Amino acid sequence: MIKTQFFALVVSLSFLIAAPLQAETWDTMCEKDFPPYNFIDENGNKTGLDTEIVKAVMKQIKIELTIKNAPWKRVVSYVDNNKVSFAYQFMGKPERFEKYWMIGPIRNGKTYLAVLKDSPIKDFNSLDDLKGNSIGCVSGYAYSPEFDKSTSLKKDTCKNNILLIKKLVAKRVDVIIIDLNNLSYLSKKQGVYDQIRILPKLIREVPRYVAFPKQQKEKSEIFKKGLEEIKANGTYDKILKNWQ
């Protein structure tokens, strides 16, 4: 009886030793289409500048990652309700630093206004100069304090930047507010780049962050260390160069 029990114990231990340890996996979310920062390519791969930075950090800290894409409002909702380990790429608004663990920035973007080439709008000193014009923007986005808080501007919202550019080209809005690289990438892909003119005044230089729910403090600290490491070892600069 004792020999039988001992044999069973040995067999059980051998299975435990032979079985591979299950790797830790974190889940993240980002907007469905925000090229060239994150998007799904023609082969179905999740890629983009920000996605490659996040992947590099996760590789550095040796933790597996699953990425889900969704409309921006849902991304924010999942972080608010602690349904993901983290999400990207959040603008650094003060209230977000209170609400989440904001790690980064992982990069800086630049926000401009754009019009059609034949638009009578040539320049502006302040956003007040554009009163009376319809300004296209994406629902749920944070652009600048002046723009976000304005109640006098005529804002026309849509779901994403692809639709935003289409609205401008179709003359359903007079102006759009958009990230410069995003505008360049999407308008070239749509074949309308030559129809659009960027107004000269920079609206805002925008640091973009990774947001962790407040319940995920330990994970945020691990990610922060990994981000610092890829910046120190040259991986970060290499990714930036590849997407220039």
N, C-alpha and C positions, 0 to 999 in steps of 0.2 A: 504493500500500500504506500509506504513511504517512498520507495523507489519510483513508483508510478507518478506520485505527486511531484517528486524532484524532476523527473523527466519532462513532465508537462510544464514546469516552471522554466526549465532550460529552453524548451521549444518556444515558449512565449517570449522569453528574453531575446532569443535569436531573431525572431520576427521583428521585434522592436529595434534591434541594432541594424538589421538589414533594410528596414523601411526608411526611405529618404525623409528628411525633415521638410515639412511644408514651408515654403518661403513666405515671408510676410508680404502682403499685398495692400497697397493703398489705392483708393479710388479718387479720381478727380473729374472735374467738369470744366468745360470751356464753351464759348459760343460756337454754334454750328458752323458758321461761315464768317471768318474775319481774316481773310488773306491779306497780306502774306504772313500774318502772325500765327493763325491756326486755321486749318481747313483740311478737307479730305480730298486727296488728289485723284487723278483718273484711274488709279489702280486700287482705290479704296483705302489707301494708307492715311493715317492721321499725322499731319506734318505741319510745317510752318515755323517761323523764327521762335515764337514763344514756346510752342510745343517741343521743339528740339532743345531749348534751354531747360525746360521742366524734365524732359527725359534724361538729359545729361546729369542733372542734380540727382535724380532717382538712381541712376547707374552709379554715381559717386557714393551714395549712401547705401548701395546694395539692397534696395527694396524694390519689389515688383510694382508695376503701375498699370491700372486700367483707366482708360480715358473715355468719357462719355461726352457727346456733343448735344447741345440743346439751345433753344432760344435764350437770350440773356436773362430775361426775367426768371426763368426756371433755374438757371445757374445760381442766381442770387438767392432764390427761395431754398435751394438745397443746402447752401452754406448757412443760411439763417436757421434752418431746422436740423442742422448737424447730420445731414444725410450723406455727406461725402467727407473724405479726409481733408480736402482743400479744393479750391477752384482758382482759375486765373482767366483773364488778366484784369484786375480791379484798379480803377483810378484811385489815387491816394486822397480821398476826401476825409476831412477831420473826423466826421462821424463814423467812418469805417474803421479808423484806428481805435476807436472806443468799442466798436461792435465786434471786430474780428482781431485775430492775430495777423497783422499785415507784414509779410516778409518781402524784402526787396529794397528798391525796385529791381525787377528783372530786365527792364529796358525803359527808355524814354521815347514817347511818340510826340508828334506835332500836329495840332489841330488847326485847320484853316477853314475859311468859307470859300465856296466855289460857285460859279455861275456859268451860264452858257457863253460862248465867245461873243455872241452878238448882243449880250445883255447891256443895257445902259448903265448898269452899276459898275463903276471903275475902281472905286476905293471907298473907304469909310474911316472915320476917326473913332467912333464908338458904335456899339450895336444899336444905339438909339437912332443912328442915321438910317437904319434899315427898317424902321417902323413903316408899316403899310405893305411891306413885301412879305410873301409867304416863305418861311424858312423851314426846309425839310430837316428832320432829325430822327434818330432811332429811339423808339420808346424804351425807357429804362436806362438810357445812357447818361453818364455825367460828363459834361463838356467843359464848362467853366462856371465859376460862381455867378458871374454877371449874366450869362446866358441861362443857366439853370433856374435862377431865382426871378428872372424877368417875367412879368405878367402882361407887359405891353406889347411884346413881340408876337407876331402871328406865326405860331409853330404848327407845323404839319408833320405828324408822326407816322412812322411805318415800322415794320418788324426788323429790317436789317439793311445793311449798306448797299446790297445789290438792288433792292427795291428803291432805295434812296436815289441812287444814280439814275435809275430808269425814270423816276418821277421828274428829275431835273431835265433829262433829255426830252421827255414828253411834254415839257413846259407846264407840268402840274404844280410845280413850285418855282419860285424865282431864284432861291439861293439854297444851298445845302451846307451843313456843317459836318466835317468829316476828318478823319485821320489822313494825313497827306499820303503815306505809303499805301494805305488801304484804297484811297481814291485812285492812285496811279495804277495799282495792280488790277482792280476791278474794271475800271474804265477801259483799259487796254484789252482786257479779256472780252469785254462787251463790244469792242471795236468803236468806242465813242470818245476815246481819249482826246482826239483832235477837236472835238466839239466843246470842250470844257476849259474854262479859264479859272485859275486860282487867284483869289484876291490877295494882295501883298501883305496884309497885316496878319501877323501870327496871333491866333486867339489864345493858345496856351501850349506850353511844352508839358507833356503829360507823362509823369512817372507811372509805370504799370507794376502792380504788385500781385503776389499770390496771397489769397485770403484763406485762413484757417478758422473754422468755428472756434468759439471760446473754449469749448470742451476738448479741443485738440492741441493744447499748449505744448505738450511733449513732442508731438509730431512737428509742430511749427519750429521748434528749436533744432530738431534734427535736420529739417529741410534748410533752415538758415545756415547751418554749419556746412552743408553740402554745397549751397550756392556760393559761399565764401571760398570754398576749396576749388570749385571749377573756375572761379575768377582768378585765383592765385596760380593755378597750374596751366593757364592758357587756353583751356577748353572753351570758356565763355567767349573770348575774343575770336577764336576760330569760327564759332557758330555765327557770330555777328558778321564776320567777313564773308562767310558762305552765302548770306542772305542779302548782301549789298547789291 
